[in-house]
Every structure is written in C-alpha cells, then in structure tokens.
C-alpha cells in the first residue's frame, strides 16, 4: 500500500485505524507527521502518543518537537501508572507506585495494568474524562501490548477517543516467550484489524539514504522467518551484509572467547567503524562481550533499571537493619559491576557489619570496613548511598581490593547514589525515573546492547554477535528477536555465526 494511502486513512474520520508496518517502513514518520498535522485542531486538549520503549519516546519527541507540549509522549506503562496514581485508593494500590511496580522483577506493572483495565471498564466516566483530555491517541508497537494494556486503549476508544494503532506482529519481543503466547497475541492482532480500517506500510524507507540493497535483503529475511524457512546466507547477499565465523571457546558458561583467527576480522570492524551497535540476545552475553573488548565498548543501559528497582525494595524493607542493607548493596554491585562478588567482597562486608567493624584492618579489609561503616553509621537509604559512593571512589582510585572491580552500568550506579539525596528511597526512585523519562538519552556511537534495549533505535552499522542455537532457537519469539536485530542497521550488518552450533534460523550451506 502506498504511503499516500496510509496518510489519507490516518487523517480520515475513522475512529480506529490500524497500520501494519514492517521495521524501517516509515511508521514513526507517519505517526509523527499525523500528530503534528492534527494537534492544532484539538483546542486545549492534547494528542497522546503511547509507546512501549523509552527509545521510541525519544524518537517521537524529536520528530514532533514543533508541536511542543501539545503532543504528550509516554510509554503505555506510564499512562497506566498515571491513572493508578490518581485512583490508587479505590484500586487498592500503594501511593509510592514507581518503586513498588518493580517488585519481584517488575510484576507490579502487570498488577497495575490489570487493575486499571478493569477499573476503566467499570468506570466509563473516568475513561471519558481521559478521552476528553486526549481526544486523539497514537499507539506505537502495539503488537507488544499485553491483554490488559490493549484493554486500556480500547476503553479510551469506546469513550470517544480517536485511535491510530501501528504495529508489526513480527517485532513482538515483549511478553511471554512461548509459541502458544505468541500465537495468541497474533490472533488478537488479527481480531483488532477486523475492528477498524487498516492499511500496510511496506516501503523500506530506513535504507533509502544508506543501503537500499540491505533494506531489500532485510525484507526478504522477514518473509523467510514468517514462512518458517531459514534465512539463506549461501548466495544473493548484498555487499553490506557480512558473515563472520566465531566459535566461542570460553570455558565458563557465561564467558565469550574466540581464537585469534576468528577474533581478528571482528576486531577490525569494531576498530574501523566510528559508529557501531553490537547486539546480543541476552544480558549475560552483553556482559561477556564487555569483558571480551576489555571494557573499551560501553553498555547501552537504556531507561530501565532492574537492579536499582530491586535495591529500592530492599531499602524500603531493610530500613534500620544494616545487615539487610549490606546484602542489598552486594546484590546490586553484582549486577552493575564485574569483580564484586560475595566471595571477593560481599562476605567480608557482611562480617564487618555483623561485628560492628570493630577490629583494626589495613589494605582491602580496611577499605571494605569503610564501606561497612557507612551502613552502620546510618542504616538507611542515605547510608546505602554513602556506601555506594565510597565504593565508586575506591574503584576510581584503584584502591587495594578495588582495583579489579570494573563498573559496567555506571548510570545505574550513579542513580543509586543519588537516591540518598531524597527524603526516602521511594521519593528518590520516583525522581530519578522521572528525570530519565524526560532526558531522552541516546546511546554512544559505539555501544553494546541487548536486542530488547535496541528496540526502537536505528544505526548506520550493526553487528549481531553469537548467532548460535542457544541464543536463537526456532521459536516464534526467537524469530521476532532475530528480525528486530537484523533491521536496526541502515548501511552495514555483520553476523557472527559459529560453525559448531549455528542458529537454525540461518541456511549456511
């Protein structure tokens, strides 16, 4: 379908329009252009753009900046939290929602979504008030919506809002990973298309100024994944797609190591490209690749702070208990740094806390004792902030016992230190979360990232590491994750594939 036909349908009087758009085919452009065109007709109301990632929020913010505050951009989770905060008492939710939502790995967001979805269904007056405030809503990457998130949007549609939905079932990488869940989400997407007017975007605009042949190849790869056939790497590859061999010979399960023969070509790509996004399927592999390049390539931390969320929960529950707070510090440092483990630092830290740091010490024990004293002197979120600041300083100075500690998530560590500036851990977490939401950070020009955190981003050059069977199986979830990774680069794409256990998503011979 032509771009003009899609633009016309978006601006029609249809209350619900669904646009299915492959990666790089202009959905963000169409959504942003539509938003800027119609916002002037809304009076004092605002147009709302809902995304699923903060990276997408940043892109939409850049493309709609001429409309200023008339366009409001937030994640669907942020909208749900906004409603939940306003009605937390009837919803039986805590007042401090920001940090509470991160409990047990973020299950609080699911609880909020379920309660808000039911609330809007049974309280249509609230949905109508929201629809008056946001009479036009643009939903981005809607294929990643949960049942409850989708229900919230449908309640606003029923309340009178005009809704424009963009999505691509092949880019579904959030939600449950089972084939059953993926098929259920696909069926829900097809049912949604039957409720409104729909069109498709299929022109690969992302690659027009970079490498059109790469764009055409990515579209072919998408078709192969949808058909359930391997992506053919044996012939017909454009010059911009390179396939390199990389057999991981690391002895540790979570390590990554290559022979000199296999490493050389990969290192040259990293060295010669001033801009490069190195993508990996899992967080463990990103951490291993960080060590593989001797920490010369930073990790893109994105917006989410899972370790910080868990730490804040410990701060809330462990107030006044230095032992519990010390365990929280140990777990947090294990997530944001290498070389800080229970055996290397944690056990000694707990010993110092439990004995009141009473015995004189020198060298590494003395430095750990200094960290323990921060917690003993002030067993609160402020003491934890002081302890983390002390660790940061010890690492920076290369102090005894801390010269081998390497900080991999420096932004998350800085955010944890900042929480000590606020009256309570929940206040601090809410403020650092708010600041991240409005700062719209961009990744460094050369960066390591999980595929999930790269969702919504694009780059000139990308390299996908460890395309093996462990990282990419033949499930629908793995296919979607592979497609998202392949479609990030505009000019060159490098695939690093082992010969021993390659992903079944590729045809190699």
C-alpha positions as CSV (number, residue, x, y, z in Angstrom):
1,X,0.0,0.0,0.0
2,X,1.3,3.5,-0.8
3,X,2.5,5.9,1.8
4,X,-0.1,8.4,0.5
5,X,-3.0,6.0,1.1
6,X,-1.8,5.4,4.6
7,X,-1.5,9.1,5.3
8,X,-5.0,9.7,3.9
9,X,-6.5,6.9,6.0
10,X,-4.8,8.2,9.2
11,X,-6.5,11.6,8.6
12,X,-9.9,10.2,7.9
13,X,-12.9,10.3,10.2
14,X,-12.5,6.6,11.1
15,X,-12.4,6.2,14.9
16,X,-10.0,3.3,14.7
17,X,-7.2,2.8,12.2
18,X,-4.7,0.0,12.3
19,X,-1.5,0.3,10.3
20,X,0.6,-2.8,10.0
21,X,4.2,-1.7,9.3
22,X,7.4,-3.7,8.8
23,X,10.5,-2.4,10.5
24,X,12.0,0.7,8.8
25,X,9.0,1.3,6.6
26,X,8.0,4.7,8.0
27,X,5.6,4.1,10.8
28,X,7.3,6.6,13.1
29,X,7.4,9.2,10.3
30,X,3.7,8.6,9.5
31,X,2.7,8.7,13.2
32,X,4.7,11.8,14.0
33,X,3.5,13.6,10.8
34,X,-0.1,12.8,11.6
35,X,0.3,14.0,15.2
36,X,1.7,17.4,14.1
37,X,-1.0,17.8,11.5
38,X,-4.0,17.2,13.7
39,X,-2.8,18.7,17.0
40,X,-3.8,22.2,16.0
41,X,-7.5,21.1,15.8
42,X,-7.7,19.8,19.4
43,X,-8.2,23.1,21.2
44,X,-6.9,22.9,24.7
45,X,-6.7,19.1,24.6
46,X,-3.5,17.2,23.9
47,X,-2.6,14.4,21.4
48,X,-1.2,11.4,23.2
49,X,1.5,9.1,21.7
50,X,1.9,5.8,23.5
51,X,5.0,3.7,23.0
52,X,6.4,0.5,24.6
53,X,10.0,1.7,24.9
54,X,11.6,4.9,26.1
55,X,13.9,4.8,23.0
56,X,10.7,5.2,20.9
57,X,9.6,8.1,23.1
58,X,12.9,9.8,22.3
59,X,12.4,9.3,18.6
60,X,8.9,10.6,18.6
61,X,9.9,13.6,20.8
62,X,12.5,14.6,18.2
63,X,10.1,14.3,15.3
64,X,7.2,16.1,17.0
65,X,9.1,18.9,18.7
66,X,7.5,21.6,16.6
67,X,4.2,20.8,18.3
68,X,5.7,21.4,21.7
69,X,3.7,20.4,24.7
70,X,0.6,19.9,22.6
71,X,1.8,16.4,22.0
72,X,2.3,14.2,25.0
73,X,4.5,11.2,24.7
74,X,4.8,8.4,27.2
75,X,5.0,4.6,27.5
76,X,1.8,2.7,27.9
77,X,3.1,1.7,31.4
78,X,3.5,5.4,32.3
79,X,-0.1,6.1,31.3
80,X,-1.3,3.2,33.4
81,X,0.8,4.4,36.3
82,X,-0.7,7.9,35.9
83,X,-4.2,6.5,36.2
84,X,-3.2,4.2,39.0
85,X,-1.7,7.0,41.0
86,X,-4.8,9.2,40.7
87,X,-7.1,6.3,41.8
88,X,-4.7,4.3,43.9
89,X,-7.1,4.1,46.9
90,X,-10.1,2.5,45.0
91,X,-7.6,0.3,43.2
92,X,-6.1,-0.8,46.5
93,X,-2.6,0.2,45.3
94,X,0.2,1.9,47.2
95,X,0.8,5.6,46.9
96,X,4.5,5.0,46.0
97,X,3.8,3.3,42.8
98,X,7.1,3.9,41.0
99,X,9.3,1.7,43.1
100,X,6.5,-0.7,44.1
101,X,6.0,-1.6,40.5
102,X,9.5,-3.0,40.3
103,X,8.8,-5.6,43.0
104,X,9.6,-9.2,42.0
105,X,11.1,-8.3,38.7
106,X,8.5,-5.8,37.6
107,X,5.4,-7.7,38.4
108,X,3.9,-4.6,39.9
109,X,3.4,-3.2,36.3
110,X,1.3,-6.2,35.4
111,X,-0.8,-5.9,38.6
112,X,-1.3,-2.2,37.8
113,X,-2.3,-2.9,34.2
114,X,-4.8,-5.5,35.3
115,X,-6.4,-3.3,37.9
116,X,-6.5,-0.2,35.7
117,X,-8.0,-2.1,32.8
118,X,-10.8,-3.4,35.0
119,X,-11.3,0.0,36.6
120,X,-11.8,1.7,33.2
121,X,-14.2,-0.9,32.0
122,X,-16.4,-0.5,35.1
123,X,-15.9,3.3,35.5
124,X,-16.6,4.6,32.0
125,X,-16.8,8.2,33.4
126,X,-13.0,8.0,34.1
127,X,-12.4,6.8,30.6
128,X,-14.5,9.6,29.1
129,X,-12.5,12.2,31.2
130,X,-9.3,10.7,29.8
131,X,-10.7,10.8,26.2
132,X,-11.5,14.4,26.6
133,X,-8.0,15.2,27.7
134,X,-6.5,13.0,25.0
135,X,-9.1,13.0,22.1
136,X,-6.5,11.6,19.7
137,X,-4.2,8.7,20.7
138,X,-1.4,7.2,18.6
139,X,-0.3,3.8,19.7
140,X,3.2,2.6,18.6
141,X,4.4,-1.0,18.5
142,X,1.0,-2.2,19.7
143,X,1.9,-5.8,19.0
144,X,3.9,-5.7,22.2
145,X,0.8,-4.8,24.3
146,X,-0.4,-7.2,26.9
147,X,-4.1,-8.1,27.1
148,X,-4.6,-5.5,29.9
149,X,-2.6,-2.8,28.1
150,X,-4.7,-3.4,25.0
151,X,-7.9,-3.2,27.1
152,X,-6.9,0.2,28.4
153,X,-6.6,1.6,24.9
154,X,-9.9,0.0,23.8
155,X,-11.6,1.6,26.8
156,X,-10.4,5.0,25.6
157,X,-11.6,4.2,22.1
158,X,-15.1,3.3,23.5
159,X,-15.1,6.5,25.5
160,X,-14.8,8.6,22.3
161,X,-11.1,8.9,21.6
162,X,-9.8,8.6,18.0
163,X,-7.2,5.9,18.0
164,X,-4.4,5.2,15.5
165,X,-2.5,2.0,16.0
166,X,0.8,1.0,14.5
167,X,2.3,-2.5,14.8
168,X,4.1,-5.4,13.3
169,X,3.5,-8.9,14.8
170,X,6.9,-9.9,13.6
171,X,8.5,-7.5,16.0
172,X,6.8,-8.9,19.1
173,X,9.6,-9.4,21.6
174,X,7.9,-8.4,24.8
175,X,5.5,-10.6,26.8
176,X,5.6,-14.4,27.2
177,X,8.1,-16.3,25.1
178,X,6.2,-19.4,24.4
179,X,4.8,-20.2,20.9
180,X,1.4,-20.5,22.4
181,X,1.5,-17.0,23.8
182,X,2.9,-15.6,20.5
183,X,0.1,-17.3,18.5
184,X,-2.5,-15.9,21.0
185,X,-1.1,-12.4,20.5
186,X,-1.1,-12.8,16.7
187,X,-4.7,-13.9,16.9
188,X,-5.5,-10.8,19.0
189,X,-3.8,-8.6,16.4
190,X,-5.8,-10.1,13.6
191,X,-9.0,-9.6,15.6
192,X,-8.1,-6.0,16.2
193,X,-7.6,-5.4,12.5
194,X,-11.2,-6.6,11.9
195,X,-12.5,-3.8,14.2
196,X,-11.2,-0.8,12.2
197,X,-9.9,0.4,8.9
198,X,-6.5,-0.8,8.0
199,X,-3.6,-0.4,5.7
200,X,0.0,-1.6,5.4
201,X,3.4,0.1,5.1
202,X,5.9,-1.9,3.1
203,X,8.4,0.5,1.6
204,X,11.8,0.2,3.3
205,X,12.5,3.9,3.9
206,X,15.1,3.3,6.6
207,X,17.6,2.2,4.0
208,X,17.0,4.7,1.1
209,X,19.8,7.0,2.2
210,X,22.1,4.3,3.4
211,X,21.9,1.0,1.5
212,X,18.7,0.1,-0.4
213,X,20.0,-3.4,-1.1
214,X,20.3,-4.0,2.6
215,X,16.8,-2.9,3.1
216,X,15.5,-5.3,0.4
217,X,17.5,-8.1,2.0
218,X,16.0,-7.4,5.4
219,X,12.5,-7.6,3.9
220,X,13.4,-10.9,2.3
221,X,14.7,-12.2,5.6
222,X,11.4,-11.2,7.3
223,X,9.5,-13.2,4.7
224,X,11.7,-16.2,5.3
225,X,11.1,-16.0,9.0
226,X,7.4,-15.7,8.5
227,X,7.3,-18.7,6.2
228,X,9.3,-20.7,8.7
229,X,12.2,-21.2,6.3
230,X,15.9,-20.4,7.2
231,X,17.4,-17.1,6.0
232,X,19.6,-18.0,3.1
233,X,23.2,-16.9,3.7
234,X,24.7,-19.0,0.9
235,X,24.0,-16.7,-2.0
236,X,22.5,-13.4,-3.0
237,X,23.9,-11.4,-0.1
238,X,24.4,-7.7,-0.7
239,X,27.9,-6.4,0.0
240,X,26.6,-4.7,3.1
241,X,25.9,-8.0,4.8
242,X,29.0,-9.8,6.1
243,X,29.1,-13.2,7.7
244,X,32.0,-14.0,10.0
245,X,32.8,-17.2,11.9
246,X,33.0,-17.0,15.6
247,X,33.3,-20.2,17.7
248,X,33.1,-19.4,21.4
249,X,35.9,-21.3,23.1
250,X,35.4,-19.9,26.6
251,X,35.5,-22.5,29.4
252,X,33.0,-20.6,31.5
253,X,29.3,-20.9,30.5
254,X,28.8,-17.1,30.7
255,X,32.1,-16.2,29.0
256,X,33.0,-15.3,25.5
257,X,36.3,-16.0,23.8
258,X,37.5,-16.5,20.2
259,X,40.6,-17.8,18.6
260,X,43.0,-15.3,17.2
261,X,41.9,-16.3,13.7
262,X,38.2,-15.6,14.4
263,X,38.7,-12.6,16.5
264,X,40.9,-10.6,14.1
265,X,38.2,-9.7,11.5
266,X,35.7,-8.9,14.2
267,X,38.1,-6.6,16.0
268,X,38.9,-4.8,12.7
269,X,35.2,-4.0,12.3
270,X,35.0,-2.6,15.9
271,X,38.2,-0.6,15.4
272,X,37.4,0.8,11.9
273,X,33.8,1.8,12.4
274,X,33.4,5.2,14.3
275,X,29.7,4.2,14.8
276,X,28.7,0.6,15.7
277,X,25.9,-1.0,17.6
278,X,26.9,-4.5,18.8
279,X,23.8,-6.5,19.5
280,X,23.4,-9.6,21.7
281,X,20.4,-11.7,22.6
282,X,20.9,-11.8,26.3
283,X,22.2,-9.7,29.2
284,X,24.8,-12.3,30.1
285,X,26.3,-12.2,26.7
286,X,26.4,-8.4,26.7
287,X,28.4,-8.6,29.9
288,X,30.7,-11.2,28.4
289,X,31.3,-9.1,25.3
290,X,32.0,-6.1,27.6
291,X,34.9,-8.1,29.0
292,X,35.8,-9.5,25.6
293,X,36.7,-6.0,24.4
294,X,38.5,-5.2,27.7
295,X,35.6,-2.8,28.6
296,X,36.5,-0.4,25.8
297,X,32.9,-0.6,24.4
298,X,30.3,0.8,26.8
299,X,26.9,-0.9,27.5
300,X,23.7,0.9,26.5
301,X,21.8,0.9,29.7
302,X,18.7,2.4,28.2
303,X,15.9,3.5,30.6
304,X,15.1,0.5,32.7
305,X,17.0,0.0,35.9
306,X,16.1,-3.5,37.1
307,X,18.9,-3.8,39.7
308,X,18.0,-0.3,41.1
309,X,14.4,-1.3,41.4
310,X,15.4,-4.4,43.4
311,X,17.7,-2.3,45.6
312,X,14.9,0.2,46.4
313,X,12.7,-2.6,47.5
314,X,15.5,-3.7,49.9
315,X,15.9,-0.1,51.1
316,X,12.2,0.1,51.9
317,X,12.1,-3.3,53.7
318,X,15.5,-3.1,55.4
319,X,15.3,0.4,56.9
320,X,17.3,0.3,60.2
321,X,18.8,-3.1,59.5
322,X,22.5,-2.7,58.4
323,X,22.7,-6.4,57.7
324,X,19.8,-6.4,55.2
325,X,21.1,-3.3,53.6
326,X,24.5,-4.7,53.2
327,X,23.0,-7.7,51.4
328,X,21.2,-5.3,49.1
329,X,24.5,-3.5,48.3
330,X,26.2,-6.8,47.5
331,X,23.4,-7.9,45.2
332,X,23.3,-4.5,43.5
333,X,27.0,-4.3,42.9
334,X,27.0,-7.8,41.5
335,X,24.5,-6.6,38.8
336,X,26.3,-3.3,37.9
337,X,29.9,-4.3,38.1
338,X,32.4,-7.1,37.5
339,X,34.8,-8.3,40.2
340,X,32.5,-7.5,43.1
341,X,31.0,-10.8,44.3
342,X,30.1,-12.4,47.6
343,X,33.4,-14.3,47.8
344,X,35.5,-11.3,46.7
345,X,33.9,-8.5,48.8
346,X,30.4,-9.4,50.0
347,X,31.3,-12.0,52.7
348,X,33.8,-9.6,54.2
349,X,31.4,-6.7,54.1
350,X,28.7,-8.8,55.9
351,X,31.3,-9.8,58.5
352,X,32.3,-6.2,59.2
353,X,28.7,-5.2,59.5
354,X,27.9,-8.0,61.9
355,X,30.9,-7.4,64.1
356,X,30.4,-3.6,64.1
357,X,33.7,-3.1,62.1
358,X,35.4,-3.2,65.4
359,X,38.8,-4.8,64.6
360,X,41.6,-2.7,63.1
361,X,42.3,-3.5,59.5
362,X,44.6,-2.5,56.6
363,X,44.5,-2.8,52.8
364,X,41.5,-4.4,51.3
365,X,39.8,-5.3,54.6
366,X,40.1,-1.7,55.7
367,X,38.5,-0.4,52.5
368,X,35.6,-2.9,52.9
369,X,35.4,-1.8,56.6
370,X,35.0,1.8,55.4
371,X,32.0,0.7,53.3
372,X,30.5,-1.2,56.2
373,X,30.8,1.9,58.5
374,X,28.6,3.9,56.1
375,X,25.8,1.3,56.7
376,X,26.5,1.0,60.4
377,X,26.5,4.8,61.0
378,X,23.3,5.3,59.0
379,X,21.3,2.1,58.3
380,X,19.0,3.8,55.8
381,X,18.9,4.7,52.1
382,X,21.3,7.5,52.9
383,X,23.8,5.1,54.4
384,X,23.5,2.8,51.3
385,X,24.0,5.9,49.1
386,X,27.2,6.7,51.1
387,X,28.4,3.1,50.8
388,X,27.9,3.1,47.1
389,X,29.6,6.5,46.7
390,X,32.5,5.1,48.8
391,X,32.8,2.0,46.5
392,X,32.7,4.3,43.5
393,X,35.6,6.4,44.9
394,X,37.6,3.3,45.8
395,X,37.2,1.9,42.3
396,X,38.1,5.2,40.7
397,X,41.3,5.5,42.9
398,X,42.3,1.9,42.2
399,X,42.4,1.3,46.0
400,X,43.5,-2.0,47.5
401,X,41.0,-4.7,46.8
402,X,39.0,-2.5,44.4
403,X,41.5,-2.2,41.6
404,X,40.0,-5.2,39.9
405,X,36.4,-4.1,40.2
406,X,35.0,-2.8,36.9
407,X,31.8,-0.7,36.7
408,X,29.7,-1.8,33.7
409,X,26.5,0.1,34.5
410,X,27.8,3.5,35.6
411,X,24.4,5.3,35.0
412,X,22.6,2.9,37.2
413,X,25.2,3.2,39.9
414,X,25.0,7.0,39.8
415,X,21.2,6.8,40.1
416,X,21.6,4.6,43.2
417,X,23.9,7.1,44.8
418,X,21.5,10.0,44.0
419,X,18.7,8.3,45.9
420,X,20.4,9.3,49.2
421,X,19.6,13.0,48.4
422,X,15.9,12.4,48.9
423,X,13.7,12.0,52.0
424,X,13.1,8.3,51.3
425,X,14.0,5.6,48.8
426,X,10.7,5.8,47.0
427,X,10.9,9.5,46.6
428,X,14.4,9.2,45.2
429,X,13.5,6.4,42.8
430,X,10.5,8.3,41.5
431,X,12.6,11.4,40.8
432,X,15.4,9.6,39.0
433,X,12.8,7.7,37.0
434,X,11.1,10.9,36.1
435,X,14.4,12.6,35.1
436,X,15.3,9.6,32.8
437,X,11.9,9.8,31.2
438,X,12.3,13.4,30.2
439,X,16.0,13.4,29.4
440,X,15.6,11.1,26.3
441,X,19.2,9.9,26.3
442,X,20.8,8.5,23.2
443,X,23.3,5.6,23.0
444,X,27.0,6.3,22.5
445,X,28.2,6.0,18.9
446,X,30.0,2.7,19.7
447,X,28.0,0.6,22.1
448,X,26.9,-2.9,23.3
449,X,23.2,-3.5,23.7
450,X,20.7,-6.3,24.1
451,X,18.2,-6.5,21.3
452,X,15.4,-5.5,23.7
453,X,17.1,-2.3,24.6
454,X,17.9,-1.5,20.9
455,X,14.2,-1.8,20.0
456,X,13.1,1.5,18.5
457,X,16.6,2.5,17.7
458,X,18.4,2.6,14.3
459,X,22.1,2.9,13.5
460,X,24.4,3.0,10.5
461,X,26.3,-0.1,11.3
462,X,25.3,-3.1,13.5
463,X,27.0,-6.4,14.4
464,X,24.9,-9.3,15.8
465,X,27.1,-11.5,18.0
466,X,26.8,-15.2,18.8
467,X,24.1,-16.3,16.3
468,X,24.1,-19.7,17.8
469,X,21.4,-22.2,18.7
470,X,21.5,-21.2,22.4
471,X,20.8,-17.5,21.6
472,X,18.4,-18.0,18.7
473,X,16.3,-21.2,18.6
474,X,13.5,-21.8,16.1
475,X,10.6,-20.5,18.3
476,X,8.4,-17.6,17.1
477,X,9.9,-15.4,19.9
478,X,13.4,-16.1,18.6
479,X,12.4,-15.3,15.0
480,X,10.9,-12.0,16.1
481,X,14.0,-11.2,18.1
482,X,16.2,-12.0,15.1
483,X,14.1,-9.8,12.8
484,X,14.4,-6.9,15.2
485,X,18.1,-7.3,15.3
486,X,18.6,-7.6,11.6
487,X,16.5,-4.4,10.9
488,X,18.5,-2.0,13.1
489,X,21.3,-1.2,10.7
490,X,21.0,1.3,7.7
491,X,24.3,0.7,6.0
492,X,26.1,-2.5,7.0
493,X,25.2,-5.6,9.0
494,X,27.7,-8.1,10.3
495,X,26.6,-11.6,11.5
496,X,28.9,-13.6,13.7
497,X,27.9,-17.2,13.5
498,X,29.7,-20.3,14.9
499,X,30.2,-23.4,12.8
500,X,29.6,-25.8,15.7
501,X,26.1,-24.9,16.8
502,X,24.7,-22.2,14.5
503,X,21.2,-20.9,14.9
504,X,18.6,-22.9,12.9
505,X,17.3,-19.6,11.6
506,X,20.1,-19.5,9.0
507,X,20.9,-21.6,6.0
508,X,24.7,-21.8,5.8
509,X,25.4,-24.5,3.2
